[in-house]
Amino acid sequence: MIEYENLNKVNAPYFEEYKKSFADVLDSGWFVLGKNVEAFESEFANYLGAEHCVGVASGLDALTLSIMALDLDAGSEIIVPSNTYIATIMSILQCGHKPILVEPCIETYNINPELIVKSITAKTKAILVVHLYGKPCEMDAILQICKERDLFLLEDCAQAHGAEYKGKKVGTFGHLSAFSFYPTKNLGCLGDGGAVVTNNAEYAAKVKMLRNYGSNKKYHNLLLGLNSRLDEVQAAFLRIKLQHLDNINKHKQRLANLYLQGIKGDYILPQVTPSTTDVYHIFNVRHKKRDLLQQYLLDNGVKTEIHYPIPPHRQPAMKFLHGMDFPISEQIHTTTLSLPISTFHAEEDVDFVIGLLNAFKC
């Protein structure tokens, strides 16, 4: 059986380093906002080419705290892609604002800049882009829109650690950017974790307070904040894995190239664009008989996933979106299938999957 993911195998190369780092944290007696968090924040900011990084408890919290830091008027409109993971939309709602869903480009699955312009109103205050599957958005066009309309730009980089647009890493374009370190990410820890990245010192200072009950001095609370702190153990693990992130991305890029070159037939493959360096957190194909294809692969020893089976506007939790029409998102959600592309997969695994895909008849 070729598994879709196996976190034990993914992290096995780092176990000995993890054990030592855990022992060091345990011996230190300091478990929250200590030297490992500070060091990781500095190291990750340097890796991205950003000025500031603030470690938080999860990717959702990173998004929420980024929006909170902007201090927008209640009920502000924030533009967001209609096919994103639901957490992106949740962060807007949790801050008391209104998500305005905009369809993606069918070729890239990222938000369509042309449709952004048509969705801007007097209440629009920000654009929240999502670099879905590890492919950067069309940032030149989006930056131009933000400049012309005086809008804040936020980036959801939860799936795009190390991805680049025209040689610049994502997470460095927006006023604030959010990262997730969920274990399955290219840069994943062994639990939940996240970070807010910014080039603005004031935003960084504000997020540091917001993550810690709105306090920058013990028992003195200046803001209504959250308890959302990256812990020392996860920060220590992330410091180790960050040293390997480029190799992790290169491995996934090699496997992606095998898929791109080898898959034949009635499949829609990820688009390769010269302006982007994709990191393939997810390698998806689209097929009109997706469910039959998924079962066929499973019957032949290959596990896959669907990212995502239900679009946000059809989720029970998003009743206010029910009845809205997003046909491009519907098309993506009903045809997309994620193939195995983890760091523990070998080229032989991908060759086997390609053989099955090319033999599939429906």
Secondary structure as UniProt FT lines:
FT   HELIX           7..11
FT   HELIX           12..14
FT   HELIX           15..28
FT   HELIX           35..48
FT   STRAND          52..56
FT   HELIX           59..70
FT   TURN            74..75
FT   STRAND          77..81
FT   TURN            82..83
FT   HELIX           86..94
FT   TURN            95..96
FT   STRAND          98..102
FT   TURN            106..108
FT   HELIX           113..119
FT   TURN            122..123
FT   STRAND          124..130
FT   HELIX           132..134
FT   HELIX           139..149
FT   STRAND          152..156
FT   TURN            158..159
FT   TURN            161..162
FT   STRAND          164..165
FT   TURN            166..167
FT   STRAND          168..169
FT   TURN            170..171
FT   STRAND          176..180
FT   TURN            183..184
FT   TURN            186..187
FT   STRAND          194..198
FT   HELIX           201..210
FT   TURN            213..214
FT   STRAND          215..217
FT   TURN            218..219
FT   STRAND          220..221
FT   HELIX           232..242
FT   TURN            243..244
FT   HELIX           245..262
FT   TURN            274..275
FT   STRAND          276..277
FT   STRAND          283..286
FT   TURN            288..289
FT   HELIX           290..299
FT   TURN            300..301
FT   HELIX           312..314
FT   HELIX           316..321
FT   TURN            322..323
FT   HELIX           327..335
FT   STRAND          336..339
FT   TURN            343..344
FT   HELIX           347..359
//
